[in-house]
Amino acid sequence: MRMIVTNSTAPPVCAVAAMACDLIAWLQLLTLDGDLAKAEPKRLRYRLLHTAARPARGQRRRQLCIPSTLP
């Protein structure tokens, strides 16, 4: 008898990738306008998800400092 070994991490990884695609599609549909509403996922990733920000702490709080010169 032969046993076939499958990769047990493939289905969860595929499900996570599908959820990420759905989240980006809903983000475009509900919150974006102009050229970003019609942008491809690669452009969205570089325009929105790869923003340069700096974590800052003060007054017992953590804040994310985003520069005002973002494109």
Backbone hydrogen bonds, N-H to C=O, Kabsch-Sander energy under -0.5 kcal/mol:
donor,donor_aa,acceptor,acceptor_aa,energy
5,V,3,M,-0.6
6,T,4,I,-0.5
8,S,6,T,-0.8
10,A,7,N,-0.9
13,V,9,T,-1.8
14,C,10,A,-2.4
15,A,11,P,-2.1
16,V,12,P,-2.2
17,A,13,V,-2.2
18,A,14,C,-2.2
19,M,15,A,-2.1
20,A,16,V,-2.1
21,C,17,A,-2.0
22,D,18,A,-2.1
23,L,19,M,-2.5
24,I,20,A,-2.1
25,A,21,C,-2.2
26,W,22,D,-2.5
27,L,23,L,-2.3
28,Q,24,I,-2.3
29,L,25,A,-2.2
30,L,26,W,-2.7
31,T,27,L,-2.2
32,L,27,L,-1.1
32,L,28,Q,-0.5
36,L,33,D,-0.9
37,A,34,G,-0.6
38,K,35,D,-0.6
39,A,36,L,-0.6
44,L,40,E,-2.2
45,R,41,P,-2.4
46,Y,42,K,-1.8
47,R,43,R,-2.2
48,L,44,L,-2.9
49,L,44,L,-1.1
50,H,45,R,-1.1
51,T,48,L,-0.7
53,A,51,T,-0.8
54,R,65,C,-2.2
56,A,63,Q,-3.1
58,G,61,R,-2.3
61,R,58,G,-1.7
63,Q,56,A,-3.3
65,C,54,R,-2.9
65,C,63,Q,-0.6
66,I,64,L,-0.8
70,L,67,P,-0.7
